[in-house]
Amino acid sequence: MKFYPYSDNRQHRIVARGDNVSDVIDRMIRVTAKVTEHYASDIVYTINDLLAAIDNKKDLAVVLNFRECGVTTYSKAQLESPEVLRSMLSGGIQQWLLTVGWDGDIPETSFLRINISSSN
């Protein structure tokens, strides 16, 4: 499985350095409102996970699958299963990669629209 950027357009990537991730959260909410028809509040769980990762100084790497009826979050390990990957791609409208990494004590958060290939 391979992830690659959907495009080079700035609207498909947002990066925040530091613990103020309001721009990232804003983009997550806007994408959710634009793509989903029902259960948009599913994004709240992922926002809470993002904030907890920063508060606890942990790495985070999840794929958000935006569907007509909500948002499902997958770890990269879950997507190693061909069944899970096939199910996600068949029911998904857009996929985004949310990551938190660390440069010393400073968090670097990225929200990137991606394409996923099942081949390596």
C-alpha angles and dihedrals in degrees: 000000000000133000120208133171116272090222143331091251113124091228088069096054135047125178129189126190114200133021096297101095097160091121091054093047091047091054092047090054093045093050090048093050092047098047107032127070097189138021095022088156087076086088090070091075092055092046089053090050090051094051092045091052090054094044091049095041093239132146118246130194119168137151116227114210110202111206134175088258104043143302127296122196122212132186115227088248091058090054091058086078108090091212093054092045093048091048092049095049094045093054101033131098099186135003124208131184117223116193138173118193131166135239098191104301095341119097119222112201125191132185110189132173108231145185118222125214119197091209123079 
